[in-house]
C-alpha cells in the first residue's frame, strides 16, 4: 500500500473513532450541562485538526495536504449523496437545500483539516533536522 494511502486511511479511521465516540456519548451529553456539550463539540472539531497537523510534521510531504481532505470528503459525501438519491423525487426537492448546506459544511471541515495538514508540513520542514 502506498504511504499516502496508509496515512490517509489511518486519518480517516481516527476521525471515524472520534465521531463514533461522540455519537455514542450523545445521550450522556444531552443530560450534561451546556459547558460539557460545548467542550465535546470543540474537541470533536479540534482533535482531527491536531492529528492532521501532527501527521504533517511527521511526514513533511506536500501530498499529505490532500490526505485529510480526501479522508473527510469521500466517505461522508458518498453516504450523503447515496441517502439523498434513495429518497423519492418529492422528498429530494424538499431536502435539497439541507443537502447543499451539509455538503458545504463537509467541504469547509475538510478544508480546515487540509489547512492543518499544510501547517504541519510547513512546521515539519522548518523544524531542525527536517
Secondary structure, DSSP 8 states (H G I E B T S, - for coil): --HHHHHHHHHHHHHHHHHHHHHHTHHHHHHS-HHHHHHHHHHHHHHHHHHHHHHHHHH--TTHHHHHHHHHHHHHHHHHHHHHHHS-HHHHHHHHHHHHHHHHHHHHHHHHHHHHHHHHHHHHHHSTT-
